[in-house]
């Protein structure tokens, strides 16, 4: 069994379309399971912090190197 993790922004048009497409193709099919995971506030804050650090580092490297 393989696991694939996809982050989908449900508030965007593309995210809504992707979820609708997956639901249409997989409805009633065996062998594929969709698992929804909710993230805690701490996990979201950590991801945003790490992303900001990467962006700052990239900007710094681009400007000074």
C-alpha positions as CSV (number, residue, x, y, z in Angstrom):
1,X,0.0,0.0,0.0
2,X,1.2,3.5,-0.9
3,X,0.3,6.7,0.8
4,X,0.1,10.0,-1.0
5,X,-0.4,13.3,0.9
6,X,-1.9,16.2,-1.0
7,X,-2.6,19.6,0.6
8,X,-5.7,21.1,-0.9
9,X,-7.0,24.6,-0.2
10,X,-10.7,24.0,0.0
11,X,-11.5,27.7,-0.3
12,X,-10.0,28.1,-3.8
13,X,-11.8,27.3,-7.0
14,X,-9.1,24.8,-8.0
15,X,-9.3,23.1,-4.6
16,X,-13.1,22.8,-4.8
17,X,-12.8,21.4,-8.3
18,X,-10.1,18.9,-7.4
19,X,-12.1,17.6,-4.4
20,X,-15.3,17.3,-6.6
21,X,-13.3,15.4,-9.3
22,X,-11.8,13.0,-6.7
23,X,-15.2,12.4,-5.1
24,X,-16.7,11.7,-8.5
25,X,-14.1,9.2,-9.6
26,X,-13.7,7.4,-6.3
27,X,-17.3,7.2,-5.0
28,X,-18.0,3.6,-4.2
29,X,-14.6,2.3,-5.3
30,X,-12.7,-0.2,-3.1
31,X,-9.0,0.0,-2.7
32,X,-8.7,3.7,-2.3
33,X,-9.3,5.5,1.0
34,X,-9.4,9.3,1.5
35,X,-8.3,10.4,5.0
36,X,-8.9,13.9,6.1
37,X,-6.6,15.3,8.7
38,X,-7.1,18.5,10.6
39,X,-4.0,20.4,11.7
40,X,-3.7,22.0,15.1
41,X,-3.0,25.7,15.4
42,X,0.6,24.9,16.5
43,X,1.2,22.9,13.4
44,X,-0.1,25.6,11.1
45,X,2.0,28.3,12.9
46,X,5.1,26.1,12.7
47,X,4.6,25.6,8.9
48,X,4.1,29.3,8.3
49,X,7.2,30.1,10.4
50,X,9.3,27.7,8.5
51,X,8.0,29.0,5.2
52,X,8.8,32.6,6.2
53,X,12.3,31.6,7.3
54,X,12.9,29.9,3.9
55,X,11.6,33.0,2.0
56,X,13.8,35.4,4.1
57,X,16.9,33.2,3.4
58,X,16.2,33.0,-0.3
59,X,15.7,36.8,-0.5
60,X,18.9,37.4,1.5
61,X,20.9,35.0,-0.7
62,X,19.5,36.6,-3.9
63,X,20.4,40.1,-2.7
64,X,23.8,39.5,-1.3
65,X,25.3,36.7,-3.3
